[in-house]
Amino acid sequence: MIERTATIGSSVGLHARPAAIFAEAASDYDFDITIARQGEPAEDAGDASSILTLMGLGAGHGEVVVLRSEDAGAQTALDALAAVLETDHDAS
């Protein structure tokens, strides 16, 4: 399993707009990617391309989440998705 952590960069957390941007980016990949708050078991992770999963995390600004994939070639994808999460999509 490949894992990558990311710190939520949007100033108001992973709410509707940042979640939609991230879900769209995650859905561009042909393999499963999950997301969970850091410290939660891997089996509690949800589908990273689901807006409902993302908003259900309730991850606020500065909180750390873990992206995971079983696909051996996922490292580049997880790095790119982490960059999306670490961007403040609420900045003016």
N, C-alpha and C positions, 0 to 999 in steps of 0.2 A: 504494500500500500504506500502510496506517495502522499505526503502531507505538506501543507504550507500554511503558516499562520499569517494573519493580516490584522492590522489595527484599523478599526472603523474611523475613517477620516471626515465624513460628513458631520458638520457641526451639530446637527440634531439627531444623529444616529442613522440607523438603517431603516428609514421610514419609506413612504411610498415612492418618491422620485428616485432616490439612490437604489432602492430595492428593484425597481423596474429596470433601471439601467444595468444593474448587475445581473438580473435574471435573463435579460436579453443577451448579454455577453456570454453567460454560462450556457445558454441554449444553442450557441453557435458550435459547440463541440459535440462530436459523435460518441462520446463516452459519458458514463455516469460520474457526476461530481456531487459530493455532499458538503454540507456546511453545518457547523455546530459551534457553540460557545467553547472557548478554551476550557479544558478541565472536564468536559462532558464526555461520556463514553462514545466511542465511534458508532455503536449501534443506536444511539439516540440522535445521530445526525440526520438531516433532512435533505431533500432534493434542492440543490443550489440554483436550479433554473425555475423554481416555484416562488412567485411573489408572496404567496401566503406563508410558505415556510420561512422566507426571509423576514417578513414583518413579524411573524410569530416568535422569532428569536428575541425580539426586543432589545437588540444590541445597540447600545448608545455610543456616542462619540468617545473614542479612546479605548473602547473595549476590544478584546482580542477574540477572533474567531479562527476556526481551523477548517481549511478546505482539504478534502481527501478524494482520492480516486484510486481505483484498482488498476487502471490502465498504465502500462509501463511507460508510455510516451506522454504522460500527462504533466510532467514538470513544467514545461513551457506554458501550457494552458493555465496551470495553477498560479504561476508567477504573474501572468497577464491579468488574471482575475483578481489576484491580491492587489495589484496596482489599481484596479477599478475601485475596490473597497477602500483603499487608502487615500483616495482622492476626495476632496471636499466638494461634493456636487451641489452644495448649498451656497458656495461662495459667490459673491456678486461680481 
